[in-house]
C-alpha cells in the first residue's frame, strides 16, 4: 500500500482508503491508519486536486473533520485554493459542496464565499440541462405552465443547495457572522425565468400558436 506513487496502484489504494474512512463499521483508529498511508505532500499534486480526483477530495474532506492536524489547516486551505484556481469553473455540484464543507470546517470565510458564488454560477449554467433531463418536469407542456414549472424547479434547486454546508443570501453578511445564509428565492426565480425564455425547447415545452 505504500506504493501510491505507482499510477497503476494509486487508484486502487485511494479507493480502498475512501471506502475505509467512509465506513460506519471501521473504528476511527483504523481509519486514521488507512488515511495516513497517503503522504501529505501528495495533496499538493495537481492530479489530486478537486475536479481531477474525487476520491482524494472525499479523503481530504474526512481528514479536515477528523484529523485536520495530519494535513494541517494551511495545507488544506492550499488544496482548496489550488483546486478552485485550477478547476473552479468546471467543478460540479458535488465537488463544490465538499469543498464548501472543507472551507467551513477550517473557518475560511473568503473561500466559502467564493464557493457559494461558484455554486450559483453552476446552477445558472446548468439549469437548462437539469430541467430538460429531470422526469419531474415532463408534465409541463405549455408556457401557461411557466409559474408551476418555475416553482417546481426552484424547490428542486433549493433542496440541492440545502445539501451544502453553505446557505445562500442576496444580502451582505457581516464579516464575523457564521457562514450559514439563506438564499432569496427571488434570485433563483430570475435564473429560472431567464432559462425558460432563452431556451423553451430544452424545458420540454411545446409552444402552441393558440
N, C-alpha and C positions, 0 to 999 in steps of 0.2 A: 504493500500500500504506500510505501514511501516513494515510489517511482512515479509520482504525479507529473513530473516534468516530461515523461514519455507520453506523447499525444494519444497513442492507442490505448493506454491505461487510464488516461486522465478522465474521460467521460464516465467510465465505469466507477472510478473512485469517487468522483463528485456525486454521482447518482446515489451511490451507497451512503455517503455522508449525509446527503439531503434526506434520504429515507430515514436514517437513524435519528437525526435531530428533530425530524417532524413527527416521530412516533410517540404515542402516549404510553407505550408499553416499555420503553427503554429508560432506565434510570439516568438522571442528569449526569452522573459521573461518567457513564459510558458515552453519553452524547458529547460531553466535553472532550473525552479522549479521542473520539472519532473525528470531531471537528479539527482538533489540533494536529491531525495528520497533514493538513494543509499548512505550508509555511506562510507566515503572514505577508512576506514580501510578494507572494503570488497575487495578492489582491491589487497590486499595482500594475499587473499585466493587462494590456488593453483588451485581450481576448476574454478576460474575466469580467469586464465592465457590464453593467446593466444594459440590455439591448444586444449583447454579444453572448451572454451565458446566463440563462435563467436559473440554473442550479446554484451557481455561485451567489447570485442575488439573494436567493432564499436562505442560503447559509449565512451570508453577511447579516441578513435581517434577524435570523435566530441569534447569532452571536451578539448583535447590538443589544438585544433584550436580556440575554442570559450571561454572557461573559465579555462585556464590552472592553475590559482591560486587556484581553488577549490580543485583539487587533489594535485597540487604542482609539479613543474618540477622534483624535486628529487624523488618523489613517482612515477611519470610517467616513469622516467628513470628506476627505480627499477622494475616496472611492465614489461617493455620491456626486461630488462636484465634477469629477472626471467623466462619469457616466453621462451626466447632463450635458457637459460640454461636447462630448463626442457624439452622443446619440439622442440628445434631448428631443428634437423634433420628430424622431422616428419611434420613440418609446410608446408602447401600447398601454392600455388602461391598467392591466395587472402589474406591469413593471413600475408605472408611476405610483400606484397605490403602495407598493412595497417600499419604494424609495421615500414616499411620504412618511410611512411608519418609521423608517430608519431615521429620517431627519427629525421627526418629533421626539424619538427616543433619546437622541443626543442633544436635543434642545437647540437645533439650528433653525431659527425662525426664518431667516432670509432664504434658506434652501427650501423650507416648507412653502413659503410664499411663491417661489419660482415654480415648484411642482404643482401648486394649486393652479397657476396660470397655464401650465402645460396641459393639465387635465381638462381645463375648459377649452383650450385650443384643440385638444384631441377630439372632444365631443363635437365641437363646431365643425371640424373637418370630417368627422365620421358619421354624423347623424343621418345623412342620406343612406349610407350603406346599412346602418343599424336598423332603420325603419323598413327599408326595402327587403331585408333578409329575415326580419322577425315576423313569424307567423301571427303574432298577436295583432298585427296591423292589417291582416288580409281582408278584414271585414269592411274596411273603409274604401268606398268606390267613387265618391264624387267630392267636389270642392265644398258641397254642403256639409260634409263630414269634417271640415277643417278643424272646428273648435274641439270636437271629440278626439280627433287624431292628435292635436297638439296637447290636449290634456293627458291623454293616454301615454304619449311619448315622453312628456315632461315627467310623469310619475315614474316611468321606467328608468329614465336617466337619473332622476333624483335618487332612486333606490340604488343605482350603481355608484353614484357619487357618495352615497352614505356609507358604502363599504370602506371608503378611505378613512384614515385617521384624521384627515383634514375635512373640515366642512367649508362652506363657501358663502361669501357675503359680498355685496356691492359697496358696503360702507367701509371706510378706512378703520383699521384696527389699531388701538394704542400699542406702542412698541412692547410694553411689558405684559400685555394680556396674553392668555393661553392661546395656543394655535388650534382653537376649535371655533369655527364660524358656521354660519348658516347662509346658504346662497339664496338670494332673492329669486323667486320662481319667475319673475318677470323677465329676467335675463335669459333664462332657458327658453321661455316662450318666444322671445325675439329671435333666438338662434333657430328655433323650430319653424317659425313663420318664414324666415328667410329661406330655409331649406325647402319648405313647401312651395313657395313662389318660384324659386330658382329652378327646381327640377321635379315637377309633379310626377313625371313618368317614373322616377325612381321610388316614389312612395306608393306605387301600385294604385294610383288614382287614374281612372279613365275619365277624361274630360268629355262632357256631353254638350251638344250645341243648344240644349234646351235649359 
